[in-house]
Amino acid sequence: MLDQDIIQGRGFGNVVENGEVTGFQLQLRNPNYRGTAGSLLDGIKVVVDGERWDEHVPLWTLQGRTFTLDQLRASTDVRWQLDEPATITVPKPGGLSAGVHDIAATIYLRRPYFPPPIARSPFPVAAKGVIVPAAPGGRLRYGVSTYSYTGDIYTSMTLEDGMADIADMGATGIEILGEGNVPGYPEPGPAWIDAWHELLQRYGLTATNYGSWVDTTMWHDRDLTAEEAVAQIQLDLRLAKRLGFTSVRPKFGVTSWELDPHPIWAEAVERSLDLAADLDIVICPEIHSPTPIRHRVTQGYLEFIERTGSKHFKLLIDTGIFQTAPVDDGHEGVETEDGKRPAFLEPLAVPVTDLAGILPHVHFIQAKFFEIDDDLHDLHIPWHPIIETLQQGGWSGWLSSEYEGRREPYRGRDQVRRQHALLRSLDAAP
């Protein structure tokens, strides 16, 4: 599915030829109301951050073939269809720097059914694009949670579009929400499961963490029993295995604003550890704001690890706990009695040094964030000390982008690219 904007979110990146960066590319959807013969394309002017390229300079790639403007004008067998993007390649030795760039372009189409003086029609377009550098190739691995695309998936994009976005930015892991992304949950059809694995292979993605829920107050008149919680956890463990995931985050119902999990959590998890071991899946409870690392909830999980000695129960850290500034954009579906900002949007500001002490017990990190500006500054999360702590601790695992900011269409997709540009730049810094 194409983006509504003419300049597409996918496809903006540097071009590497024989080990050298020779330019950059962007993708466009056809701005016209009908498909266009290649011979009617009449050039494209491109401006990035004030640098200009005349209309005859860029190359056009349509239907898998690349053309100069003169070749397009003489072509007889190529079209720019409405349902497929054109790739525009602009020569620029060294390419564009990592980060956010202002892109403007004017596409020229000839439309013979207009009078000659106006038959050459200009279509001006503009957007911001993000150049995401390649992952440095160290211990850290980069993925994305589909939660980042809330509001876009199933409206302006499909699940496959999300997977294509993740691959396009050079990330290799995908985290999903079982009840959010699996059609027919909890019993998806075999055709969908086959299609899921085919898409993983097509886009070169690894299934990382599977988000699940244990709704302890599912009914008004009683709480979930431990037996029922065991059944729910084991259902999701088996489904996660069928989909290729290696960890499951069970979000238990809580009993306080500090997110104390319902007391049945320990029995339900312990009774599921043998199955987790058989399936080789790690169960990862989430440390989420407003619960800090030095807290009875986290300590309870650590004591459980020590008591059971299981290698299939570890922690999932949500980086929102390190938030240093409040988030004022609100949060969908949350109203507090006093009208104040929800506690989990307040800056908990957990010291990053606390993370270092528990790293051996951390299996997965949800790289929660809310907004990254045009200069790749995160307005809420201190990424430099987080990345430094992970590097110094020799931690090897997934950083899975989890955007939780404003939900304007396509905003999450742009923000995730910004985060990957920021995190990889920090990871690669000497």
C-alpha positions, 0 to 999 in steps of 0.5 A: 500500500502506498503512502498518501503523501507523494514522497513515500516514507520508504525508499529514502536512503543513500546508494552504495555502488562498489563500496562507495556512496554515490548518491541517494534515492527517494520514492514517489507515487504518481501524482496524477489521477491516471497512469502515465506513459514513460514518454510523457514524463518530463523530468523532476527537479529535486532540492534537499536542504537547499541543494538543487539538481536540475530536472534532467539529472536524476534517473528514473526507475520504473517497473524494474528498469532505470532510465535517463530523462532522454531515454524515458522521452523516447520509450514506448513500453514503460508506464508509471502506474498509480499503484507502484512507486517510481524510484528517483536516483540523484547523484551525490558523491558521499550521499546524505548524512544520517538524520532528518532532511528537507526534501522538495521536488517538482515532477513534470508530466506532459498531458496532451489533452491540455492546450499546448501552453499548459500541457507540461504540468508541474506537481510540486511536493515536499516532505521530511525524510530520514537517512538511517545509517546501517546498524554498526554490527556490534552486540546490539540488534535493532527491531521495531514493535508494531505498537509503534504503528498504532492507528496506522496498521489496518487503516493507512497500512497493512501488517506487511507494510509495517514489515516492509518499513522495518526492513527498509530502515535496515532493522531485522527484528519485529515485535508484535502484539498477539491480540493486536496483530494476529487475525483470528486470535487465538486461533489464526488459520494455517494460511495466515501462519504460512503467509506470516513466515513467508513475509518474515523470510521475504523481508529478512526479519526475525520474530523477537518478542510476542506481547500477550495479556493475562487479564486478571479482572476479566469479569466484574464479579471475580478475579482470574484463577491461577489455573485460568492464568496458566491456561492463558500463558500457555496458549500464548506460549504455544502460539508464539512458538508457531509464529517463530518468537523466542520470548513472550511478555505476559502483561498481568493485571495490576493492583496498584498505580505502581503496577504491582502484578496480581498475586497469581502471577508467580504461580501461573508463571512457575507452572508454565516454566517447563513448557517455556523450556520445552518451547525454548521461549523466555517469559519476560515480565515488563518493568514499565513506568511508574515502576522503577528498577529498585522496587518491590515489583522488580525485586519480586521478579529477581527473587523468582529468577533466583529461586527457580533457577530458570533460564526461561524467565528474565526481565523486559525493560521499557525505557520509559522508566528513564524518562527525564521530561513529562509527556504532555500530549496525553495518552489514548484511553486514559482518564485520571480522577483528578485530571492530572497527567497519568503517572506513567507519563511523568518523568520517573528518571530512573538512574541508568546506573540501576540498569547496569546492576540487573543487565545479566537478567535482562532479555529484551528492551523495548526502546520506548520513546515519545518524540525525536526532533529534526536534530535527532534530539530525543525530548524525553529519553537519555539515549547516550547513557543508555547505549553506553551502559549496554555497551559497557555491560556487554549486553547482547540483545534486541532494542525494539522501537516502541513509539508512544507519542502522538498518533497523527497518520504516518507520524509513528513511521517517521519517528521510528526512523528518527530513533533508529538514526539516533540509536545507531549513530550513538552505537557507532560512535567511538 
